[in-house]
Amino acid sequence: MVGELYLCATPIGNLEDITLRALRILKEVDLIGAEDTRQTQKLLNHYAISTPLTSYHEHNKKNKGEYLLRLLQEGKNIALVSDAGMPGISDPGVELVQLAIQEKIRVIPIPGAVAAISALVVSGLSTDNFVFEGFLSRVPKKRRNKLRELKQEKRPLIFYEAPHRLQKTLKDMLEIWGERKVVVAREITKKHEEIWRGNLTSALEYFQEPKGEITLLIEGNHEQREDKADISLVEQVENLLAKGWEKKEALKKVAQENNLSKREVYQILLEKEKN
């Protein structure tokens, strides 16, 4: 008989945030695949669990994934854990799950803490529906393009972000989206937990040198906008100029809202003036 793959949620900070079922599974399986074995070993030591560990992370997922799959096919039961929270969310666990499903190996979720949901329920933003985007690209151009794609999204948006990139991300959001409500959940469940609420401008001022794990929640776009499909680029620019915008800034704004370069919008204006 083949083994079973358990996706085992671990604490996102406070070691008490783990279920009795998760502790039992971690004790009973033949092997634990961990994103960072040193981090997971601290958890196992705390609960006196002696199950063997092996690493499974972004840089070895292909070879180690094949190895873990062979063990499962041989009848071994394996628990997969991430550094914190639910494996498979913003980590390579999803690829091992896909391999297991292809081979008709049973995949069993062992639920627990998730930073995105924990932050959402205390944010004060709507929880009826939302968009989880995980980590934005580290590449500035890709990050900004993704933010442009999300600009008209009306549901609350949830991101994970590294502290050293928070300022750049907030600046890009303010420039591309304009002012919005924001909640920064930092070090959730840990000793120095902080749930900060404000807007993008004040967040930029407050988080000068942030530390720790960060979950970023932004309100959706609630502005009543005219349908851009029914308004020509020329009219969009003229509308801004009529409101007192400088031509350079109006071109930039219209270009961003239509996913075009400023040069493309300028060329369209030139053609219009010629005619």
C-alpha positions, 0 to 999 in steps of 0.5 A: 500500500502507498503512504499518505501525505499530510499537509501539517500547519505549524504555528506562525509565531506562538508555539501554542498555536498548534492542534492536538491532531497536528502534534499526533500526526507529527509523532506518527509519520515516518518522516517530516519534510520541512522548509527549514529543518532548523526552524522545525527542529525547535518546534519538535524539541518543544513538544518532545517529538523525535520523528526524522526530518528532511529538507524540502524547499525552493532550491531542492524541490525537484530532486527532493520532491522525487525522493519523497514521492518514492518514499510515499510509493513505498508506503511511508507516511510523510508530513510536510511543514513550512516555516510557519503556517499552512504548507502550500501557501506561498511555498513549494509545497504545492508542487509536491501535492501535485506530484502526489495527486498525479500518482493517486496518493492521498493528500490530507490537510491538517488545518491550523494558523494562516497569517493572511486569515489571522490578519484579515479577521482583525483588520476591520476590512470586509471579510465577505470576500477578498483577494490573496496575492501572496508575495509581490515580485522583487523585480520593480517593473513586475511588481508595478505591473501587477499593481496596475492589474489589481488597480480596479479590484474592489475586494480587499487585497492581502499580500505578504511582504519582507520588511526591507521591501515594505517601503518600496511596495507602499510607495508603488501602491500610493503612486499607482492606486492613490490613497487607500486604507491599509492595515499592516499586521506585523509579527502576528501571534508573537511577543511584539505583535502589532496591528497598525491601521491607517492609510498609505501615506501615514504607513510610509511615514510610520514604517521607516525601518520595520522588522519581522513578518509582515502581512499587508492588507489594502482596501479595494477600489471603491471609487465610482469611475467612468468606464474607460472603454467608453472614453478615448485617451484624448478625452481622459487627458483633456478631463484631467487638464480641465481639472487643473492637472499639469500636462506631464502628470495627466499623460502619466496618469492616463498611461498608468490607468490604461496600461500604456507608456507615457510615450504611447499616450503622447503619440495619440495626442499628437495624432489628434492635434494633427487632425 
